[in-house]
Every structure is written in structure tokens, then in C-alpha cells.
Amino acid sequence: MAENFVMKAVIFALASFFSLSLPVFASEIKLPVHYSVLKNGLRVIVVPDTDVAVVSCRLYYFVGSMFESAGHTGLSHMYEHMMFKGTKKLGTSNYPAEVPLMAAIDSLDRLLSLHEQSMDSVGDSIAGKYRKQIAAVLDKQREYIKKDEIWEFYQNSGATNLNAWTADDMTAYIVTLPKNKVELFYWIESDRMRNPVLREFTSERDVIMEERRMRYDNRPLGRYWERLNSLFYIADPYRNPTIGWESDIRAFTRAKLEQHIHRYYTPDNALIVLVGAIDSCQAEKDIDRYFGAIPRSPVPPEEIVTREPAPAGETRFTIYDDAAPRIDLLFHTPGYPDETLYKLDVVEGIFSGRSGRLYRRLVDKERLCTNIGASNNPRLRDSYFQIWAELKGDADPAKVERIIREEISKAAAAPPTAAEMRRITNGIRMAFVSGLKSLEGLSDQLAWFERLRSWKDMLTYPDRIAAVKPGEVPAAVKQFLDPGRMTIGLLLQQADTAAAKQGKRLPPDTR
Amino acid sequence: MKRHPFTMKKAYTLFTILVLAALSAVAADRRAFPLPAHPSRIQFNKLKWTVPLGSPCRVSLANGLRAYVAVDSQLPLVQISAYFRYGTLCDPAGKEGLCALTARLMLTGGTREYNADTLDALIDLYAMNFNVSASEDLLQFSASFLADYLDTAFSVMQQVLFQTRFDSVKLDKEKQISLETIRHRFDNPVPTLDIAYQKSMYSGSPAARLPTEKSITRIGRNDCAGLHRRAITTGNCIFAIAGAFNRAAMLERLEKLFPASGAANDTTFPKIDAMPALKCLVVHKPISQVYVRFGVPLFKRPHADYYAASVANLILGGGGFSSRLGTKVRSDAGLTYSIYSSAESNYTYPGTWYIEFFTKNESFPLAMSLALKVIDSLRAHGPDAEECANAKASLIDEMPSMFRSPFDIVSTYAWNEYYGRSPEHYSKYPDSIRAITGKAVKQAVAKYLDPALFSCTIVGDTSALSRYGTADGFSLEKLSPRRTITPDSIAALP
């Protein structure tokens, strides 16, 4: 009885002073979002849902490729992988015994890296010797390693959606657990935040090289998009590929990654979102027990000052490959929460969908494209608007481009019709309601808006778009969708040259 | 309004006291409830959850429709899945692609009341997410829409399902889009591997047939309309709906939506056996990685060995990083980003049990050798008791995630009935898994995953394969007879 009273007092105190628990009413929907901030700066969002027996548990760090400089691109993504390698307590039977072995591997890896850089080669016999030595030390270390213990703990507890992802400005560690197993998330994630150990670093770096080959080197669309993005942003670090440039990945060291971790992976740069069968007061109390004593970063995360300069003219990029031909028109737009972004959402609506202006014109009428659409992409700083079209094989890309330019001009000249506005409003409402269906999707949306400014914006965002007056739209188009300052990407079918044909033929010895 | 200074001061004092009390309460809480030293020491409460039943939602309507209906007022939304017994396996020889094309045209080809453009506009205007898709053994209509538009959505749905126009101009447009898709289906290595493996394992059967430029060109409006008449009938459908509506009124709507004249279950899928034609099929693609899938024919479900094979598969390569293949080939050796195994669950024809990975060209033989050694070890020794118990616990404890919402319940049970499973299937599932022994798992591996029977499909640069074909006891030469082709030749394989 007395214990219950103490518990209630503690919960009351937490709720009063460390949390801002606001039941939110987004027009027709009651979404009980409980927001709180721990003393060490860790933000917590809890959304109870009593109809389910699971909880989506997600820990977001506000770091990604946007915070990486030349030579360091891909470090956040590398750490996404390394977080599964364990801590001082998990994934090991004897951490102190591992320490000198990891140091020995670091030394050998440095020698290997120097050799490869000097020889501009990755496969000669000296490199092979270093690799064997690294493998031998790693074998010794593996006597103490408990393989993939974190993954195993989660999986054996009925975890679903167990994974992690990295984006430009956010990295997430995600799992959905039965409601009685949520404490496992607190334990593992607080330990990963406090005590990460970068074991098996060199082999995981090889894994990432394989991922890079799969996503970019051997996938024409991936290859195209990576290069187009780095041409579109000439200064802003959004130009960095999230996975990192190949040469940067090869040059990763444990020391580099440790520096990155200490700077960004701290409670004051993180957010926990729990959605599902959970009591918000108990959750806040438990999170404080597990995470509350983890210190803030001694220095605040470095502010990225680089901004994209206004484009000086049109940029055009053409690549020939074995891929369905396409054209992308990219426009620079302001960072969140500039009011223009809501107007550009309306423009996205005008252009997109099967009854949208671009589909009607270029797929239905002109028969030049197989699909087409537009997307408004708000970002923390320099956002972008994209019009994309998948071309029919015999379509003239110049004609497609000319028609898209015409449609942009029309949108800049006259406001959308009442029917278009109604379609867009319904679409936004439907997207908002549908987004609440999934526990995991709702977690990501709340985190994304909290990253941009505040989770509360998620609830007002649809209303802000619906409030745009048709007459305001042409000016936004005129100002930001300026064809004279756009970046155009063209992915075109490989010309049927003799060399191209040769590449597709069987080599003589295998025919 | 002027604030009284004394009141303000009192408020600040009270605030400070409460903050200090809260801080000390938190600190005391941390002391009073010390954290477990290790995750294995956490005392979890027993999960209070039982598998929800589908039967309370199940109705048989007077028009012959079998439906699962659940009210869910949490969101102003309605969700639908309708399963029609048909699929791409039913495509007549020479008209491959017909079922998929018909599915698309049901949405894009207009209806008796609305021409195609008006239908598009209506669906967009009311933000109705309608979709019709075709898989090998299932033709599925799905929808979600705002509950406000229930009347409009049902009216449009009635047109889409039963008054389809198959406008010939739109048919031509969809055929052009299909042809473009066909031209680019081998651009990427993973879909190339999927198709080549299917060709290799089911050679000469309907499961290996592909739409071609010729087969798409042959399809006419009457083909689509004929298929639609056969497949989209009341008796051929199992319907699932959940959302913010009145249940009794919904049953009335469904009585009106579905005509009473539909015939029941007259679709017969062709008999198909997995018969690998080759030991190894290599598709030449000059890229920097080798994409590999090797497997053996499994069985058609239901089958007594399925659960043992499922547990074995989770231990072998279905369980992510901590499965044996993931540990050895990815985590230890760093040779791949993805390696996994799959014991396919297939109710229409025998599936296969396969292992798939990709790796840089020079690592291919080593990765292959390691994967085969993992299989050999599991065959020889079976799983240890702990990994067997963990795999079973994992399969059972995932169940609450399957049944999160009323729509999950109705759609899962409708799907369950579509494949002829018992209404108690999910209730009995935990006990079925618990009953699997380590011995049964070992037997399943020994019985099915016989390396001598593996058929291997590879997509990669054949010159590199020749150069790096042998390492660590594995040689490409072991995979013979072997046939090497270009992507352009895949469609011509039987």
C-alpha cells in the first residue's frame, strides 16, 4: 500500500515536471501523445494503444550523413551496423581480454590501409599477409565474443520489425516487442548508448562494401540517383550518400568512428518513441531508471553551417545505362517550416496521381511516359521538390521535358481549380489517417516532425496544407519551380553500340 | 492582469519544492529498483494474450458470399481485402500476362457507368486507395478509404468489381506499359535471379512461364472480359472488411454489392512439380558481384514436415544475423550483406527450400564453401537444444504482432480460409510449434537439404567466375552439368 503511494507520488512528480503530457485532438482523432524530457536531455514520446498486445519501440539519434564531412561520409551508417556488435556487457564473455586484441587489429588495419593507399591496390600479396594476420587476431578475439547476442535476445523475445536505418539527419534502432518484453528494449538500448564496443570492425566494414556494391554499383537506378543527388546539392552536406563514398568507407577506422559516436550518440541528441500497449507513466519512469544516469554530451553537437547557395543556372546530368529511361527535375526549396512548403504540397497534389495534370498529359494523352509524378520533400534545411517521369523506350526525352515545362508554366499562371483543391484536401486527410494505422509508421512520423521542429506539427500539418488558398499557389510555383535554375537528371537507355552488345554477349570461354 | 507578488513568490517556492521532490523521488527510485545486471536477469511478466478467433467475425450471406466483418471505430477508416480464387498460373499458354493485365484494367479500364478517366478522377477525388493485384494463385482486390465516403466507395467498388468496361484504348495503353516492364525486367540482378531460379526449378511447367512481348501482344479485350467473368464471382470470393461502420448495415451492403448468381470455386490450378532441369544455370551479367540461389524441391502444404522445416530454416538462415548462415558468412567472414534461407510455404504447388546470397566476384567460392559447410554441420549434428528452443519461442512470440487490429484479424482469417486451412489453425499453431523436437528438425534437414540434390542459379560475370571459381574446397566445376546464358535468353527457357 505504502509502496503504491510512493510509486504514484513519483509518477505524479515525473508527469508534472519532466513531461508535457498533452492529450491531442487532431480534428476528429484523439491521439494521446505523452511527451517528456529527461534531465539529461533525452526526449521521450509515448502513445498508448490499448487495442494491441505489442509495442513499437524506437530509439532515434539525430545524426546522419548530413553531419559527415569529406573523408567521413558513411560513418553514421557504419555505426548503424556496429551497434549490433555488442557492448562491454553484451556480445562478450570477457571484455577486458578483448581490448588488447582490438588494439592489435587496429594497428594491422592501419598498416594494411597505408599499404593499399600507397600501392593503389587492394589485392596484392602484402595486403593478403596483413589480412591473414588480422584474421588470426580476430580468431583469438572470437574466443571471447558471443556472436550477435543483441539480435538473439530480441529475436528470442518475439521481436518483429527488428532492424535499424540511417537517413540524412536521423538514425533509428527499431524493434516491435510483445508488451511484456519492453524492458528488454530499455536494457539493451541504454547499454548500447552507454557502453558500445566496436568489435569485428574490419569484417563489418567489408559487409558495408558489399551493401554498397549491391545498392549502387550493380543497380543502375541507385548509381544514377547517388550521382544526381551529389550534383543537385553542391555545398550542403545533403549531397553525401548515406552509405558513404567507397574510398571513405575503405578508410574508416575504429578511432574515427569512436569520435563520431562520442559527439552524436548521447541522450541529449536522442529521442525514444514508444507506441502500443504501454502505460505512459510507467514507461517514463522506466526510461528514467535506465537512461536517466547517462551523461549528456560534454559538447553540443557541431552545428552544420554550410548552406546551399542559390543556384546560378540549370544543371544537366545524363547517364546511359541498362535501365528503364527516366527524367528527374529537381528544384531547391526552403527548409522546414517555411510557409512555402505547404503551398508546394498543393503543387505536388496538382501534378500527381492518375488524374493529376502530368499523368493525364504525358501518360494518357501523349503516351510518352509509363508513369509520372511529383513530390515535395521538406527537410531540416535545404528542401527539394522533384518531378519524375518514367519514359517509354521510344519517347523523346526532350519532348517530355518541354511538356513538363509547359505544365509548370500553367501552374505558375493560374490557381488550382476547386475540384483539384478538394482532391488534394481529401488526399491529405486520407494520408494522415492512414499514417496512424501502423504503430511503427506513427513512431517514425512523430520522430520525423520532432526532428524538424516539434511532434505537434504532425497533427497540424494536414490543416496547414488544407488552409492554403488556391490564389497563393502560382506565386510559389513561380518562385521555386524555376526551370532556369533546376537540376535535370536523365537516365537513358544504353545506346546499342558494339561495345554495349559485347558486354551482353557470353565471353568466348563460357559459350 | 496584475499578478500579486506574494502569490507569485509562493508559487515559485512551491514549484521549487515540487521539482526537488520529483528529482529526489527519481533518484530514490533508481536506488530502490536496481537495474538487472544482464538482460537474461530481467523478470518478464507472463504475456496475457490469446490468439483471437476469426469465427465471431465470420458470416455466410444469402448471396453466397463468405465474409469476415469487424467494426473498428478507432480511426475514421474502412479497409477491405477480397480474395478471388484465380491467379497467373491460370494464364493460357501463349497469353501469359493476361491475369496481371486484367487486374490492372479492372481499375484503369473504366466501368459501365464511368469512362476510364472519370473513374480515375472519382477514385482520386475521394482519396480511395483501390488496388487489384494478381499473384500466382490469388487475385486480390484491396481498398481503404475514409469512412465518410462509405456510400461513394461502395458504389465505385460495385462498378470496379462487377461492371468493368475494359476500354480498348486503355487496354492498349496498359499493354504498352507491360511491354516496357518486360524490356527492363533483367536490368537488376535480383529480379533476374528470381526469374532464372523459377525457370530452373520448375522447368516446363506453368510456374516457369513468363509474359513475353508476343504473349502480351496477343491479349485482347475479350480475353480480359472472359477472365473477369470467370474469376470475379461471389462464390469465388472470400471477403474481409473492418472499419468504422455499423455491422448490420454493412451486412446489408455486402448483400447488395455481390450478385447472388456467382458460381463457387470452379478455379482449378494446374498441377506443378518442382523438377530442376539443371545442376547449375548461370546468367551472364558483367557486374562486380555474384548473386546466388541454390535449393531443393520441398513439398506442397499442408505437410507433416512443414513445422520441423520451419524451425530448421529459422536456425539455418531464416533468423537474420543470429542464424547460422548469417553468423558464418556475413558476420564472421564479412563476405556478404545478405544471406538467408527460405523454406517456402506454398499451398498450390511444391515450394523449394533455398539459400540466397550475393558477394563480390572474388569471394564467391569462399562464400559458397562456407554456406555448404554450415548446411553439412546442421545435417550432421542437428540443432543444439538451446537454439531449437529459441527458434520455437521466436515463432510463437511473434504471433501478437500478426493480430494487431480488427483488420489484421479479418484479413488473416479470410486468407486462412482461402487456402483451405482450419478455422483453428492459429489457435493450434503454438502447440504445433512446441511439439517440434530437435530430432525432428535434424530429420527435416537430412531429408530435404541434401547437397547432392541442390540446383544452383547464378547471376554474375562468367569471366570472373572462371577466374575465381575455386577456393577452400569448393569449385564451380562441382556444379555441373552447367548451362550459361545471357539475360535475353531467360524468357526462351522452357
Interface residues (C-beta under 8 A of the other chain):
Chain A: V6 A9 V10 A13 L14 S16 F17 F18 E28 I29 K39 D51 V52 A53 V54 F84 K89 L90 G123 R142 K147 D148 W151 E152 F153 Q155 N156 S157 G158 A159 T160 N161 L162 T176 P178 K179 N180 K181 E183 L184 W187 I188 E200 T202 S203 E204 R205 D206 V207 I208 M209 E210 E211 R213 M214 D217 N218 R219 P220 K285 D288 R289 Y290 G292 A293 D322 A323 A324 G353 R354 S355 G356 R360 V363 D364 R367 T370 N371 E390 K392 G393 A419 R422 R423 N426 G427 R429 M430 A431 V433 S434 L436 K437 L439 G503 K504 R505 L506 P507 D509 T510 R511
Chain B: L18 V19 A21 A22 L23 A25 V26 A28 D29 R30 F33 L35 P36 A37 H38 P39 I42 F44 N45 K46 L47 K48 W49 Q74 L75 P76 L77 T108 D117 D120 A121 I123 D124 L125 Y126 A127 N129 S144 F145 L146 K173 Q176 I177 E180 T181 R183 H184 D187 N188 P189 V282 H284 P286 I287 S288 Q289 G319 G320 F321 S322 G326 T327 R330 S331 D332 A333 G334 L335 T336 Y337 S338 F358 T359 K360 E362 N390 A393 S394 I396 D397 E398 M399 P400 S401 F403 R404 S405 T462 S463 L465 S466 T484 I485 T486 P487 D488
